[in-house]
Amino acid sequence: MKHFIFGVVVGLGCAAPHVRAEPAASSAADVLLKVWPGVRDSSEQLIFAPDRGPATYSDQEELRVRTVVARVQVPWLGLRVLYLEEFLHDNPAAIRRQLLLKIEPDVQGGPRVHVFPYTFKDPDRWRQLNRSPRLLAQLKPADIAAPNGCDLVLRQEGDQFRGGTSGLDCEDDSAGEDLYVDYRMVIGTDVYWYRRRLLRESDDELVEEVMGYNWFEPNGARLFTCRVEWSVTGKPADLHLLARLDVHDQGGRARFTTPDGRKFELSLHSEDWPFAGDRDALILLLEDPVTSIPVASSWTALDARQIAIDLGWMSVRCGPLVPETDEVAS
């Protein structure tokens, strides 16, 4: 039985570089290689465990996690390789997670990417591998291991990537019983969200659930999922899903391109909005990403369950990612 190496993964923080979506000629794997690296700052929380039952964010103490993700040159492993090193914010000496991530285009083509994780057989020897050309030169195939079944398949939607594991092959024996991992994540220029669920192999019963999301300080930001629908005919009756984009309500942004080549940027605001300091409002903006000229906007009550923009030929509908029922919207 093998351990699931992503156990608790990373969260995207403000220190990560802002990377715009690549032109159509760039493969999704190349775009992800530029979007993912950075110094990540995230909040992590236990949502469900056998001894506590279902929980809400207010019921559990959050952990602050810092993760370094950097590109490294490992030619014998592939052209697109990242090094990941994770630790608690207040204890950088104790590494929790240490991986090499091989990024490859999906064999089926299109906007899908395969991420293959590798663990280190002697983790301490390879600390801060991204900072040492000497260590990189010493790294050999025998120094790493490739667990089966824990690779991720991510699909590019706008300037974000979403997906996770598939099937029951990513095993975990940390609890002393036969478990498998269901892992979902979103990576973007302005958002990082993940959910790890441990389930029993015998009956698919949920054993543990952990969620992570951007660390926003000092504001208590909420994360929203926005469904963008577009009509090739321009008629509302012909709308179909174009992308799902996650944005937080403290100025979170996401970009997408319609099939006819038009580029747009979404942004969501609440307490960060400078022109409505005396109002409790949630504001959604749709803009031209080059000129920042507004295309449309919408506002509603601060605690609303949904906010939308409807242009007829395109609609955007956003709702909180984690409703009060402990269910995940996306």
N, C-alpha and C positions, 0 to 999 in steps of 0.2 A: 504493500500500500504506500502511496506517495503523498507528500504534503502539497497542497495547492499553494503555489509560490506567490500568487498575488494577494494572499490572505487578506491584508488590508493594504490598499494601494494608495495612489497619490491624489492630491487635490490641487487644482490650479489656483495660483495666487497672483497678486498684482505684479510680482516681480518678473513673471514670465514675459517674454518679448511679444509685442503685438505684431502678428504676422497676417498679412492680407491673403485672401484666397489667390491661388496661383491661376494663371491663364489656362485655358482649356487644354493646351498642349502638354502641360505638366501632368504626370500620373498622380493618382491619389496617394500612392506611397511616398512620392517626393514631397507632396504638400504636407502629409503627416510628419515627415522627417523634420520639417521646419516649424510646424505648429507645436509639437510636443516638448522640445527642450526648454529648460528654464529652471529657476528655483521656485518650487511649488510650496504654497502655504495653504493648508487645508484644515477644516474641522471634520472630526470623525465621531460617530455616535453609534452606540448599540441601540438598535430598534427592538430586537426580540432576542430573548434567551430563555431557556427552560425554567430557570429559577425565578424569573421576573415576569414573564409573559409579555404581551404587547406593550409598547412604550411610546410616548410622544417625546418630542425634542425637549420639552420643559421638564420631563421626569428624569432625564439622565444627564450625567456630567459629560461634557464634550472634551475630546482630546484634540490638541493642536499638533499637527504633523507637518514636518518640513521634509521635502524631497528634492533632490538634485537630479535632473535629467539632462544628459549631455551627449552629443554625438561623439563617437570614437571610431578610429580607423582600425578595423579588424578584417583585413582582406580575405583571409581564409574562411571567414564566417559569412561574408556578403558585402554588398555595396552600401547598405543602409543599416547601420547598427547604432543603438543607443545604450548608454550605461545609466542605470537607475540606482540611487542610494537613498534610503529613507530612514528617518529617525524622528523621535519626539522633539518638539520645538525646544524644550528646556533640557534635553539630554542628548546633545549631538554626538557624544562619544559612543553611545550604544546604538549601533545600526540595527534596525528592524527588518529591512528588506534590501537585498542587493542582487541586481539582475543585469544581464545583457538582453536586449530586445532586438531581434532581427525583424526588419520590416520588408515585406515583399508584396508586390501587386497580386491580387487574387487571380487564380488560374482561369477563372471564368471571365476575366476582364471587367471593364466598367469601373465605377467609382468604389470598388471594394478593396480592402487591404487586409493582409494576413500579418499578425504579429506573433512571432515565435519567441517565448521566453526561455532563458537559460540561467541556471543557478551556478554558483561557484562551489567547488568541492572544498576549498580552503578560503572562506570568505575574508578573514582578517588579512591575508596576504595581498588582497586586491583592493583594499580600501582606497578611495579617491583615485580610482583607476583613470578617470578622465583627466586628471591633472599630472599624470606621470607617463611621459613617452617611454621611459625605461621599463616600467611595468608592462605597458602595452606590448613592447617588443618581446617580453618574456612569456606572454600569454600563449598557451598552446591548446589545441582541441581537448587534450586529456584533462585540462584544468576546469572544464565546465561540464554540466550535465543538462540534457534536454528532456524534461518530463513530458510524457505523452498525454494528449488530450486537453492540455491547458492553454492551447493557443487561442488567440482572439481573432474574430472576424469583424472588422469595422467597415461601415459604409459611410462614404462622404456625402453630407447633405449641406449645401451651402459651404460655409467656412468651418463646419463642425464635422466630427466623426462620432458615430454611435454604433454600438454593437456589444459583443461579449463572447463568452464561451458557448459551446453547443453540445448537446447530448449529456451523457452521464459519465464520461471518461475522465474528467478532471477530479481525481479522488483526493480525499483529505482524511487523515487518521489521527488528527490532533485530539479528538474527543474520545478515542478508544473504541470507536465503532465505524462501520462502513458508511461513509458519507461521500456525497459529491457536491461540487460547487456550481452554482448558477451565478454568473458574474456579468453585470451590465455596466457600461460606462459611456460617458460623453466627453469628448475632448474638443475644445475650441479655442479661439483666440482670446476669449473673455470669460470662459466658463469651463469648469471641470467637475463632473458629478460621477459617482460610482455607487453601486450597490452589490454587496457580496452576500449571498444566501447559501447556507449549508443545509442540505437536505439528506434524509436517510435514504439509502439505496433501496431498502426493502419495500418502503411504502410511500416514498416521496414526501414524508412529513418534514415540515420546517423545523430545524434545530436551532439555528442562529441567523440573525440578519444584522448587517452593519452597513451604514450609509456614510458617505463622505461628500463634501461639497466645499466650494470656495470659502475661505476665511475672510469675512468682511468685518472690518473694525473701523470706527466704533458702531456703525449702523447694524441693526438686525435685519439683514436683507433676506428676501424670499426668492426662491428659484422658481421660474415659470417655464413651462413648455409651450411653444407657439407652433401651431399647425398652419403652414402656408399652403393655400390651395390656389390653383391657376387654371384658367380656361383658355384652351387653344382657339376656340371660336369667339371668345369675348362675351359669351352668354353665361349667366350665373348657373343655369341648369347643367352646364358642362364642366363645372369645377371638379378638379381632381387633386389629390395630394401631391405637392411639389417637394416639400421639405418639412422636417420637424426640427426646430431650433430652440435651444435652452438659453434663457437670459435671466439675470437677476434684476431686481427692481430698484437697484441703486445706480442706474445708468448702464446696465448691461447691454451689450451690443452683439449683433450677429448679422452676417451678410449672406446674400444668396443671389443667384442669377436665374432669370426665367428662360425657358427654352428658346425664346426669340432673341436672347442676348442682352436684355435689359438688366442692369445691376441695381440692387436695393440694399439698404441697411435698416434693420430694426433696432430700436432702443426702448428700454422700459425704465420709467422713473417714478419715484414716490417721494420720500423725504429728501432726496438729493436734488430735487427740482428747484432751482433758485428763484423762479418767478411765482411760486405758489407756497411761500413759506407759511402763510396763515391758513392754508387749506389742507385738509386730509384728502388727497387725491392720488390715484394711480393713472399715469399718463403713458400712452403708447404712441411712438412716432415711427413713421415710415419715410425714409429720406433717400435722396440721391447720394451715394457714398463719396462721390468726387466733389460735388459742389455743396453738399450739406443742405441743399434746398429741400424743404419738406414736401412730400407727395401727399401725405394724409396724416391725421392724428386722431386720437380718441382718448377720452378720460372717463373715469368712473370712481366710485368710492374706494378708499384705501384698502378696505378689507373685502373687496368684491371677489367672487369666485371666478370671474372671467372678464376679460377685456378684449375687444375685437375692433378690427377695421374692415369694412366691406366696400370694395370698389366695383362690385359687379363682376368684372373680369378677373379679379383677384381678391381673396379674403385672407385675413390673418386673425386667428383666435388663440388667445393665450390663457392658460389656467395654471394654478400652483402645482408644482411638481409633486409635493408631498401633502395631500389633503389631510384633514383631521382624522380620517378613518384609518390611517396608517397604510393605506394603499398607495401605490406609486402610479402616477398618471401616465407616464410614458412607457 
